[in-house]
């Protein structure tokens, strides 16, 4: 395995943090398939990526990448663990803004073909996130 090619890092830094949603069409293939469990109301394909980013950017307008590591590639696969931070200033899946600062992470694996992402597998720690905004109490 080698160090990552950077598509995952570009997604989080330029799209999620930077808000450049136009980059989704450049990095993602029209045949894109997401294998991660969708959020309520999330469509499939590239529109699903836009929905995901828009949802998080509205809920956490100051969203920042804390860490992206390790990143690895193997053939046409790239993987990374990502940790994000932000302040809950907008509604998130029915939970009103709390002003709470959050830190949550996830794992992403993508398959790249001809320089574009064609498949994604991932797991976002939504339980930890929802606990931090008070939507879930254990």
N, C-alpha and C positions, 0 to 999 in steps of 0.2 A: 504494500500500500504506500502511496505517495501523498504528499501534502496536497490539499484541495486546490482545485482550479479556480475557485472563487465565485461561482454562481450563487451559492447559498449566501456567502458574505455580501455580495452585491444586492441580493434580494433584501436582506435585513437592513443594510446600511443605506442603500439608495432608495428603496421602495418603502419599506416599513418605517424606517426612521426619517428618511429624507422626503417622502411623499411623492416620489416620481412614479406615478401609476402608469405612465406611458411606457416605461421600461418593461412592464409585464408582457406586452406584445412582442418585444424584442427577445426577451429571455425565455418565454414560454411558447411552445408549439401549439398550433391550432388543434392538434390531436392530444393535447395534455389530459392526463387522467390523474386524479387525486385519490389515493387509497386511505387517507386519514378520515376519521369520522367527521362529517360536516357539522358546522354550527347550525342551529335552527334557522331555516330560511336560506341557507347558503346554496346557491346553484352550483352546477358542475362546470368543469372546464376553466378557461381563463377568467370568465365572469365570477367564478367562485373565488379565485385568488383576489380579484378586485374587491369583492364583498368582504373577505377575511381582513384584508388590509384596511379598508374603509371602516369596518367595525372597530378594529383596535385603535386606529388613529383618532376616531371620534371619541372613544371611551378614554383614551390616554393620549391627548394631543402633544404631550412632551415625551412620548415614547423614545427610549434610547436603547441602543445595543450596549450591554455591559460587557459580555464576552461572547466570542465565537471560537470555541476550541473543545476538543481537537477537531480539525477538518481533515478529511482523508478522501482520496480517490482510489478507485480500483476499476480499471477499464472504463466503462461508461457510467459508473456510479460515483456519486459524491455524497459524503455524510458529514454532519456537524452537530455539535451540541451548542445551543444558543441560549443565553440568558438576557432577558429584557427587563427594563425598569420603566416606571412611569407613574403619573398621578391620575387617579380616577376622577376625571372632570366631566365625563359624559356617560350616558346610559350604556350598560353592557348586559345584553341578554335579559332585559327586564329589571336590572338592578340600577337604581338611580345613583347619580354621582355621590361619592362619599368624601372626596378629597384625600383619600388614603393613598400613600405611596406604596407601590407594589413592586415585587421582584418575582419573576416566574421564568421558567425555562421550557425547553423542549428539544427533541431530537428530530432532525430532518435527514432523509435519504432521498436523493433524486437520481433519475436516470436521464442522461444527456445524449441526444442524437443530433448531429449536425449543428452543434453549438446551442441547442435549445433544450429546455426541460420537457420531456415527454411523459414522465411519471414522477409522482411524489408519494412517499410514505412518511408519516410523521406521527408524533405524539407530543401534544402540548399539555403541560401540567395545569389543566383547567381547575382541578380541585384546589390546588394551592392558591391559584389566582382568585377563585370565587371565595375562598376563606378570607383572603386579605381584604376583599371589599365587603365582607360581611353577609354575603349571599348564602353561605354554607357554614354551619356550625357543627363541629364534631366534639 
